[in-house]
Amino acid sequence: MKFLTKNLIYFATVIAITSIAFDFLFFNMNLGVGAGTYILPIAYGMICFCAGWFFGRRDRMELNLWDIGFRFNLTTFLVCNSIHEVWYRYVLDASGSLLRGLHNGMLIWSFFIIIHFYYFMRCRRGSIKGLKKDQIFD
C-alpha cells in the first residue's frame, strides 16, 4: 500500500502552515481571557478537520484506497506535534508546566494513535494492497 500520496503531502503542507500560523497568532496576540482564547483554537481545529476531510476524500476517490484514515491521523500527529515542540522550546523558550502540558497532550494523543493503528491493522487484514477483497473478487 502506498503510504505517501500527493493528497497526503498537500494535507501535511496545509497542516504545517496552519500550525505555524496558529502558534504565531495565539502567542503573539494579546487575547487575554475571553472569546479570543476559544475562537482561535476552535478555528484551528476546524481548518485541520476540513483539510483532512477534503484531502482524505480526494485521496480515496483518486486511488480507491480503504484505510480508515490512519495515514492522515498519523501525519497530523507528527506534523502538529513537531511544529508545536519546536515552537515551545526554541521560539518561546518554554520550560516547566508549559512543556509538561504539551507533552501530556502528546501522550494522550499517542494513546489514541495506538488504538487507531490497531483498528487500521485489523481492517487491513481484510484487504489486498489497500483494496477490499470483495471489490477484487466479485
N, C-alpha and C positions, 0 to 999 in steps of 0.2 A: 504494500500500500504506500502510496506517495504521501509523505508527511508534509513537506513544504510545497505549497501550491502558490500560484500567482495571487489568488484572493487572500490567502493567509498572510502573505508578505504585505499586501495592501492594508490588511486589517492591523497587522503589527505596527505599520507606519502610522496609521491613524491613532492607534492607542498610545504610541510613544509621543506623538505631537500633543495629543490631548493631555497626557500625564504631565508633560513638561509645562504646558500652559496652565494646568490646574495648580501645580506646585507653585509656579511663579505668581499667579493671581492670588491664591489663597494665603500665601505667606507675605506677600508684598502689599496687599490691600489692607487697610485698617478697618476690618469689618466689625470689630467689637463683638458684643453678644447681641444677636438679633437674627433677623431673617436672612441676612447675607451669609451667615455661617451655615445655614441649612440649604439655601438655594444653590450655591456653587457646588457642593458635593453631590446634590441630587442631579444637577445638570450634568456633571461629570459622569456619574453612573449611567444616566440615560443616554448620553452620547456613546459611551462604551458599549452599552447593551444594543443600541440601534446599529452601531458599526458591526458588531458581531452578528446580529440578525441579518443585515444586508449582505455582508461578505460570505457568511455561512450559507445562506440560501443560494447565492450565486455559485459558490463552490459546489454545492450539492447538485444544482441544475446542470452545470457545465461538465462535471466529472462523474456524476451519478455515484458518489461515494456514500456509504452507510456507516457512519462512525460516531453517532450520538454527541457530536460537538466537543469531544475531548481535546482535539488539537487546538481549538480556539480557546478553550478554558486554560490549557497549559501555557499557550502563548501569552494570554492576558496575564497570568500569574507571573511568568518570567519577566515580561517587559515592564509591567507596572511596578513590581517589587524591586527590580534592579534600578529603575529610574528613581523611585522613592528613596531607596537606600543611599544612592549616590547623592541625591538632593539633601537628605537629612545630615549625612556625615560630612560632606565637603562644602556644600553651599551654606547650610545653616550652622554647621559646626556643632551639631547637637550631641548631647550625651545624656545618660541617665534615663529619666522616665519617658522622655520623648522617643528615644530609640527603643526602649523596652516596650512601649505601646505599639510601635511599628512592628517589632519582632513578634509580639503576641498575635497581632493581626495576621502576620505571615504564617505563624504556626497553626492558627485556626484554619486559614485558607488551605494550607498544606494537608490538613486532615481531610478536608472535602475533596481536594485533588486526588488523594489516595482512594477515597470511596469512588470517585468518578472513574479513575483508572481501573478499578476492579470491575465496574459495570461495563466499561469500554472493552476490556479483555473478554468478559463473558459474552458480550454481543458479537465480538469479533470471531468467536468460535463458530458462529452461525453464518459466516461469510467467507468468501474467497476473494482475496485482494480487494477488500472493501465493498464487494458486491454481494447482495443477499443470494444465498444458494437457490432459493425458489425463483429468483429472477433469471438465473443462469439455466437451470434445469426445469424448463416448463414442459 
